[in-house]
Amino acid sequence: MLNMKMYRGFWIALSMIHCPLSVSFAQTPVYLDESKPVEQRIDDALARMTLDEKIAVIHAQSKFSSPGVKRLGFPDLWTDDGPHGVRPDVLWDEWVQAGQTNDSCVAFPALTCLTATWNPCLSRFYGESLGEEALYRGKQVMLGPGVNINRTPLNGRNFEYMGEDPCLASRMVVPYIQGLQSKGVAACVKHYALNNDEEYRHQVNVIVSDRALHEIYLPAFKAAVQEAGTWAIMGSYNLYQNQHNCHNATLLNKILKQDWGFDGVVISDWGGCHNTEEAIRNGLDLEFGSWTDGLTMGATNAYDSYYMALPYKRLIQEGKYSTKELDEKVRRVLRLFYRTTMNRQHPYGFLCSEAHYEAALKIAQEGIVLLKNNRQLLPVKNAKRILVVGENAIKMMTVGGGSSSLKVQREILPLDGIKARFAEAEIDFARGYVGDTVQSYNGVTVGRSLYDLRSAEELTAEAVAKARQADVVIFIGGLNKSDYQDCEGHDRKAYGLPYGQDQLIEALVKVNPNLVYVNISGNAVAMPWIDKVPAIVQGWFIGSEAGEAIASVLAGDVNPSGKLPFTWYVRLDDCGAHATGSFPGTWREGHQIIDETYKEDIFVGYRWTDRQQIKPLFPFGHGLSYTTFQISHLRADKKEMTSDGQLTVSVDVKNTGTVAGAEVLQLYISDVKCSQPRPVKELKGFKKVCLSPGETQTVTFTIDRSALSFYDEQTGAWIAEPGEFVAMVNSSSASTKNKIRFMLSF
């Protein structure tokens, strides 16, 4: 112990030293005082920052991080790719795996599968689970979800998005964001906007009507901002009105920030920034990945040379710009800090928990779509000999596909899931075809080889011979996440199945009519053999629990209830983007720009097939069940709705089968007569209900004027014209039953 003399001497000496400890705690800066309003704390911090500190926080310092303000106690900000899981870490300045042992994750189903559940509650569950994994990994911003509209089934990145319909995408993205951000992790909704191609994605200049922009391509982003309150938006690579979308005056300044009131951060896609002065003026707040193309090797440690780094600082020092625009960008970044890195109230995260695997399994099971089931071939019962065919039965789908590639703790393959579930049967396997044998991506290696040197003839002969002896053949085929399939960076080259699968299916069904085809993909594919194959299941890319989910549906442990989030065309020319010859656009003479005019305008997906009276292979919203449902007694609470009022529509749905199941009731609205061309019908609401055998429920929908409106290009406003409308509630976009008419009056 110190005696009193030593104690007094110690404090005399200390008092002579200029030390921050001598500052009174009453003088704590406002920016650190959690009792103060956040905006006041932001003002205080902004006033204390130097020019260098302000410039630093608006651009990256590594592949996935941007600096905080260490002098003021703001930690660095860490982002990571999603949206289906937390991507493994790479080295600070290279696209090379960091070699960590604690960055494996749960792979959740791709967003096409999530959307196919038509269940917003599961979307919330998804976001919460992903947020907990991100927290454990120390990530403050997850780069997702994606809500670009499926304009063509050839888009290589459709599997990351939420389908073709703006209403469906809007209703599914909001709870995802709310769930993720409830954990203190920012959603970064992408890719804003009109990112509907992957091929030459940096060079495509989209030409689209204002009406199509606002009615089809923007509603999900608007819902993410105004309903979910997303904390970040990622700009897209492509151009609109001849400006790159990461610094686009119309999209970012006018629509996003001015019209919608977005108070979060606009983040560039990696390599999406191209011009310092446009970035200053046109709404970009935080720049990532700008050296070379942002995706491959360039000058090491080039972060100070980013467009919004030293070049921006020099323009301020030269007097060409004041700090007005800079302060607005920094203000938004600081607001993101207070929502994430400076938020002391967020919960603890955890990784690879059983709860997360249960979430992945539940979402996968509910998103799987039963497309066809003739002769009630499914569920598989009492089969003694089951043959599984196809490379996709043994190929990991969590690896590859671009930025959504993951390093998973486990992935149950379809063959393994089927073997485990049908343990009482004799399970055999035949490769059938060889597609992509690569089992690694960006340093993640799965540890098994798929190389097979047999010819296509040998593989087919083996599969056919085994099929003759089987009670049921389960073909696990489709696409994969390789280049020119479902993969970032390239679009598909054709609508048909690759690797000779069509011929193999024809040969198999010829010798065994009990063929179940399970399609693994994020997109529709051509099915020229559809009349011969009795049972078809859409299996998506469904992550860690893929094998168990698929097997549980095939066995009938789970009654499928998924519905298609896009139209499944018979042929590519049935799609408006292809029928009009507008995809993939044309090179501008003398320039490295592709002009792509959206000639189908607002008529995307089922809106196009309805208008052209084209029968799709499977309509938007289609999905079968192992039970049957009856939808009846559609009624409205009034025959006339006023412009400022509401209308409630009710309908009864009954499970008329023998097993419990879930049905999705889909509300479509039709404008009988309008001054502008309108779709035959448009989705305006949906509800999923679970019913026991014989049970009946009444489902209600409430609509207002917004459900009857179209975007008027002359006034820039949403207009509903008085007159007659039709409300329809059915199980898919193809059904024309259950109609009721009502009037809108002013």
N, C-alpha and C positions, 0 to 999 in steps of 0.2 A: 504494500500500500504506500501511496505517496504521503509524506508528512505535510503539515500545513505550509511550511516554508517552501518546500519543493512545489507544492500545488500552486501557491501564489506566483512563484517564479515562472511556472509553465504558462499561466494565463497572461502574464506580462509580456513574455516573449511572443506568444501567439498574437497578442493585440498589436504588435509591431509589424506583423506580416500582413501584406495586402492579400486577403483571401476571401473568396466568395462565401465562406462560412460566416463571415461577419455580417452578411446581408440579412435583414429581417425577413422572416417568412411572410410577413404581411405584404412584402413587396414582390410576391410571386407574380410573374407575368400573367396577364389575362389569358394568353393562349394556352397556359398550363392549368388554369383554374377551371375545373370541370363544373363548377357551379354557374359559370357564365354561359350565356347562349352561344351556340356554335358560331353563328355569323359574327358575333363580337370577337370571339377568339380568333377567327380567320383574319379579321381586320387588324387585330393586334399583331399577329404573326407576320402578316404581309408587310406591315409598317417596319418591322425589325429586320427584314431580309435584305441582303445586298443584291446588286444586279447579278453577280455571279451565281448566287444561291437561287435566284429566280430562274435564271436560264437553266441551271442544272436540273431542277425538278420537272422540267417539261420535256425531257428526252431520256432515253435509256442510258444505263451505265454498264449493262451486260445483256446477254441474250434475252433474259426475261425479267430483269429488275430495273427500276429507276431509283435514283437516290432520294432520300429524305433530306432533312436539314439537321445535320448532327449537332451543329452549334446550338440549335434551338430545341433539340430533343425529339425531332421527328424521325422515326425509323425509316429504313428503306422500304420501298413498295415492291412486292413480289407478285408477279402474274404467272399463270400457267395455262396451258392449253386444256380445253375440254372439248365438247361439252358432255362426254360420256364417261369421264373418269379423270383423275389427276395424272397428267402426263409425267413420265419419269424425268428426273433432273438431268440436265446437260451441263457441261463445263461452262465456266463463266463467259468465255468468249468464243466457244466453238460448238458446232452441232455434233458433239461427241458425248456419249453417255458418261455421266460423272462416276459411274461405278458404285453407287450407293447400294446398300442392302436393305434400306428401310423405305424405299420409294415404290414398292409394289402396291397395287391398289385393287379395288373392286371395279370391274368393268360393268357399267350399267348399260341397258339396251340403247341402241342408237335412237335418235329422236323420232325417226319415222315410226319405230315400234311404240315409243311412248305415245305419240299422237294417235296411233291406231287403237289405243285403249279407249279413246274418247272419254277419258276419266280425269277431270281436273284434280281430283283428290290425289291420284297417283302422281300427277305432275308435281304437286306440292311435296309429296313424300320423296320423290326423286331429288328435288332441289335441296331439301334438308339433308338427305343422306350424302349427296355430293359435297355440300358445304362442310359437313363434319369431317370428311376425308381431306378436304382442302385445308381446314384449320390445323389438322394434325401435321400436315406437310408444310405449314407456314406460308401458305399462299393467301394473298389478300384479294386478288382479282382472278376469277375464272373466265377464260375467254370463250364465252358461250352464254346462252344458247343461240342457235341459228334459226332464223325465221324467214329466210328467202323462199319465195313461192316456187313450187315445182312447175315451171313453164314447159319443160320438155323432159321426157324420161331418159334422155341421154346425158343430162347434167351429172358429172361425176361426183358431185358433192350433195346430191339430193338426200342421201341417207342421213346427213347431219341436220336436215331441216324438218319442218312441220307440215308438209303437204302442200296441196294446191289451193286451199280455200282460206281466205283471210279471216273469216269468222272462226273457223276451227283453230287455226294457228294462234289467233288472239286469245281465245279462251284457254288454250293449253299453255301458252308461254307465261301468262301472268302468275299463276300459282308456282311455276318453276322458279321464277325470279324471286317471288316472295319467300319461298322456302329457303333458297340459297342465301338470300340476304338476311334472313332471320338469324343466321349463324354468324353474321358479321363479315361475310365474304361477298364482295361485289360481283354481280353479274355484269358481263360485257356483251351485250346483245349484238349479234353480227349477222350478216355483213351488210351494212347500211350504205346503199340500197341497190336493188336491181342487179344483184350478183347471181345471174342465172346461167352462166357458162363458166367453165374452168379453162377451156382451151383459149390461149391468148388472153387470159383474164386481165392483164395489165393494159391491153390495147383496145378492148371492146368499148365503143361509145354507144350507149343505149339511147335510142330515139323512141320515145313513148309519149302517148297523149297524157295531159294532166289528169284526165278522168281515170285512165287505167292506173296511173301512178297512185292516185289517192284511193281508188276503190279496191284495187287488187294488191299492189306491191307495198303499200305503206301501213295498212291498218294494224298489222301485228307489231310493227315497231312503235306505232302510236300507243297501242295498248300497253306495251312494255314501259313506255315513258310515263303516260298519264295515269294508268291504273296500277301498274306494279311498282312504279318509282325506281326503275333501274338506275344504278349509280354510274354506269358506263355504257358507251356505245362504241362499237368498232366500225370504222369506215371500210368500204369495200375497195377492191383493186380497180374495178372498171371505171369508166367515165360516164358522166351524164351532162348533157349540154356542153360537151367538149372540155369539161373539167374533171380531174380525178376526184373520186368521191371522198377521199380522205381530207381534201380541202376544197369542198364544193360549196359555193356561195348559196345556192338555192336550197340544197338538201340540209346543210348544217346551220347556216346562219338564219335563213328565213323559216324553213319548216320546223327543224328540230328545236332550235333555241328560241326563236321568236314566237312562232305559232303554237308550239306544243309546250313551251316553258321548261324545257329540259335544263336542269341545274347540275347535271353530272359532268363527267369527263368524256370527251371524244378522243379515242385512242386510234392511232393509225394501225392498219394491218401491217404485218412485218414487211417493210419495203414498199408500203403504199403511199409514202410521202415523196413528192417529186419537185417541189418548188418552195423556196423559203418565203417569198412574198405572198404567194397564195396561202401557204400555211398560216402566216401571220394574220391575214385578213379574213380568211374563209373558214374559221371555226375549229381547226385542229388544236387540241390541247396538250396531247402527250404523244410523242413520236417514238416509235420502236422500229428497229430492223432496217434502217435506211441505207446502210453501206451495201454497195452493189445492188442486188435485188432483194436483200434482206433475208435470203433463204440459203445461199451458198457462201463459200468462202470469199472474203474481201480483205481489205486492209485491216489488220488486227488493231484493236483498240482505237477504232475510228469514231468513237461516240462524240468527241468534241467537234467532229466535222459534220455532224448531222445538220439537216436543213434548219432545225430550230435550236442549234447550239451556237458555236462561234459565229457562223454567218448571220444569225439573228442579232447576236450581241453587237457585231460590227455595225449593222444598220442602225441600231439605237445610238451607238457612240458617234456615228457620222451624222446623226440628226435626221435621218430619213423617217424614222419612226420614234414616237414617244414610248413610254412604258405603259400606255393605256391598254393596248391589246395584250401585252405581256402580263399585266396585273390581273386581267380577267382570266387568262389561262391558269395562272398560279392560284388564283382564288378557287377555281374549280378543282385543281389538284389538291389543295389544302382541304377542301370540303371532303374529297375522297379519303384523305388521310384521317380526318376525324370520324369518318364512317367505318374505317377499317383499322389501320395501324394504331390510331390513337383512341380507339374504342376499348375501354377497359372492362366493358360489361359483357362482351361476347362469351359464349360458352366454350368449354374445352372440346377440342376435336378428338376423333379417334378413327383408326384405320382398319379396314378389313374385318369389321365386326360382323357377328352373325346377323345383327339387325340390317346391316347394309346388304349382305347376301340375300336376306329375305326380301328386301326391297327390290333388288335386281331380279329375283325369281318371280315375284308377284307381277311386276311390270311386264316382264317377258311373257308370262303365261296369259296375261290379259290382253296383250298386244298381238299375239299370234292370230292370224286370220284364217278361218276355214273358208276357202274359196269355192270348193265343189265337193260334194259327197254323195255321188250316185250309189245306189244299192246299199246305202248305209255301211259302206266299207269301213268307215271310221265310226267309233273307236275300234281299235284292233282288239278282238276278243277270241280267246280259245285257239289262237294260232300256235301250232307246235313248231313250225319251222319258219323263221323270219330271215329274209335276206335283205341286208342293207347294202346299197350301192351308192357310189359317188365320192369324189374327192372331198367335197365339203363336209362329209361325215367325219373326216379325220384331220381337217385343216383348221388351225386356230384363226379366228377372225378378229381378234382383239389387236393383232399386230398388223400394221400397214394402214393404208388409206389416207396417209398424210398426217396432219397435225393432231388428229384424234387417235393416233396409234398409242397403245398403252403397254405398260409392263405389269401384267396381272399376277396376283398371288396364285390364282388358279383359274382355269377355263375348262369347264366340263364339255367335252366334245360330243356331238350328236351320237356317234357310235357308242361311246361309253355310257351315255345316258340311257340309250335304248337297251344295252346289255344289262344295266343295273335294274331297270324297271321290268323288263321281260325275262327275268332270270330263270323262270320255269320253262321257257322255250329254248329251242336250239337256234342260236343267232350266228349267222354266217355273214361274211363281208366280201364284196368284190369291188375293186377300185373303179372299174368301168371306164374311166378316162383320166388322163393326166393333164392338168392345167398348169397352174403356177406352183412350182415346187419350192420356191423361196420361202423360208420360214424365219426371216429376220427383217427388221426395219429400224433404221436409225440407231443401230447398236443393240437393239433388243433381239435376242435370239431365243427361240422356243425350245431348243435342245433336242429336236427330233428331225429326221430326214424324211422327205416325201418323194425322193428321187425314185423313178421307176422307168426302166429302159424298154419295157414291152411296147409293142406297136399297138395302135388303136384297134386293129383287127384281133390281136391276142386278148386285149382287155375286154372287148365286146364279147368275144367267144366265151371267155370265162364267166362273165356276168350272165349271159344268156343260159349257159349250161346250169348254173346254180339256180337261176330263176325258175327253171322247169321243175325243180325239186321243192320249191318253197310254197308255203301257204299264202304268204303275203310278201310283196317286194316293196321296200321303202327306199325310194331314190332321194338322196340328199344332194341336190345340185344347185344350179343358179349361177350367180356371179361371185366374185371375191373382191378383195380390196387392193387389187393390183392396178397398175397404170392402165388407163383406158377402160376401166370397169367402174366400180364404186370407189373412186379415189380422188383426192384433191389433186389439182394440177392439170388434169386432162378430162375430157368428156369421152363418153362411150362412142365407139365408131359405128356400132350397129345395134339394132333393137333385139336381135336374136340371141339365143344362148351361145356362149363360146364353147370351144373344145369338142365339138361334135356331139354335144349332149342330145340334140334333137334326134339324131339317128340312133343313138343308144336307147333312148326312151321308146322309140318306135319298135326296135328289136325286142326290148324287154316285154312290152305290153302284148306283143304278138304271141309270145309263149306263155305269158302269165297275165291274165286280165285283172288280177287283184294287185294293181300297182298304185301306190300312194306316192305322189310327187311332192316333196317339200322343197320349196324355193327359198334359198338363202340370198337375200339381196336387199338393197335400199330403194330399188327401182322396179318398175314393171318390165317384163320381158315378153317377147313373142312366144306363143304356144300353138304352133301349127298342128299339134297332135291332141288338142284339148278334147275332141269328141271321143277319143279312144281311152283316155285316162280317167278313171272314175272318181278319184279323190285327189284334191290339190290343196296344199297348205302353204300359206305365206309365212316364212319363218324369220325374216329380217336378219339383222346382225344384232344379236341379243345378249352378248357379253359373257360374263363369268358363268352364269347358270344356264347357258344355251342348251346343253345336252339334257339336263333335267327338265327344263321347261318344255322342250319339244316332245320328249318322251311322255311327260304327264298329259299333254294334250292328245297325243296319238293313242294313249291307253284309256283315255276317258276319265282320268283322275281329275282333270280340269276340263270344264265345258268351255270351249272357245267362245269368246265374245268380242274379239277384235273386229274393227271395221276399217276398210281401206281409207287412207287419208288423201288418196289421189285416184284419178280415173285410170283404169287399166285398159289400154287401147288394144284392138285386134292387130292393127298395123300402125307403123309410125305416122303415115299420112293422115290418120284419124285425129292426130294432135294438131291444134291450130297453128302452133309455131312452125310446123313442118308443112302443113297443107298450104299455108300462105307463102312458103318459100323464104321465110324471114330468118330462119336459123340455119347456119351460124353467122349470117351477116356477110358483108362484102368489104374487101380492103379498099380504103380510100386512095384514090390515085395520087401517087407521089408522096404518100405519108404512111407511117407505120401505125395506122389506126384502122380498126374495123368498125364500120357503121352497121349497127344491128337495129332495124326498125321492127317494133312489136306490132306487126300488121294485124294480128288477131285482136288487138286492143284489149277490151275488158273480157273477151270471151276465151277464158283460160279453163282448161280441164272440162268438167261437166257442162260449163256454160257454153263451150264450143260444140260438144257433141249434141247437146239439147238443140242448139240453134240449127245445126246442120242435119239433125235427125239421124245421127250416126249411133248405131248400137255398139256400145263398148264391149270388150270381153268381160270385164267386171266393172260395174259402175262405182263411182265415188260413194263412199258410205256403205259398200256391200260387205257382208260378213255373215256366215251361217253359224248354226248352233247344233248341238246334239239334241236339242228340244225344239219345239215350235212355239210361235207367238201369234196372237191375234190382236191387231190394233183396230179399235172401233170407237164409235160414238164420239166423233170429233164435234166439239161445240165451242161457241164463243160467248162471252158474257154480255156482248152487245152486237148489234148489226152495223153500228156506225161509230167510228172513232173520230174524235176531234183532233185538230192539229197539235194541241197541247195536252192531249189525254193519252190513255193507255188502253190496250185491249188484252184481255186474258183468254187464252185458248186452252181448252182441256181435252184430254183424250184418255181412253181406257186401254190398257194393255194387259193381256192375259197369257199366262204360260199354259198352253194347251197340250204340252207333251208330258213325258213321264219322269224327267229329271230336272233339277234346279238349273237355272241359267240366267243370263243377263242379256237384256236387249237395249239398244240405243235408239231412242226416239229422236228423230231429226225433223226440225221445223224448217220448212222452206216457204218463202213468200214470193208471189208472182204479181207483178203490176200489169193489169189487164190492158190498159191503154196509157201510153206515155208519149210526150213530145220528143223524147230521145230513145234510141235503141236500148233495150234492156234485156238481160238474160231471161230465158223462159222462167227460171226460178233461181233463188239464191238462198243458201243456208243462213239462217238467222238465229238458230239456237239448237241445243241438243241436251238430252239428259239420259243417263244410263241407269237402268233399274234392274235389280236382282229379284227374281221371282221363283217361288217354290212351285211344284206341279199343281196346277189348278188355281193358283193365286192370281188375283187381279189387282192392279194398282191404277190410280188416276194420276196422270202427269199433267202439270200445267206449265204454260209458257206465258210470260207477259212481255208484250212488245210496245214500243212507242214509235214516234215519228221517225226516229233514226233508222229503224228496221225497214222503212218504206222509202228511204231517200236515195238519191243518186247525186254524184258530184257534178255540179254545173261549171263548166270551164269558163263561161262568160263572166260569172260573178265570183268564182272561187269559193262557192258556198255549197252546202248540202241542201238539196231541194226535194221535197215530197209533194207531188202534184195531187190535188183532190181527184177522187174517182174510185173505181172498183179495184179491189185487191183480192187475191186468193191465198189462203193459208193452207198448207199441206203438212201433215205429220205422218211420216212413214219410216221404214227401216233402211232405206237407201235413197239415193237421188233418182233411181230409175222408176220407183213406184209412183203411180199417179192416183192412188186411192186416197181416201180420207181427206177430202177437200171441204173447205168452207169459205164462202164469200163474205166480204164486209166492205164497207165504204169508208173512205177518208174524207172528211168535210172540214172546211175552214170556217 
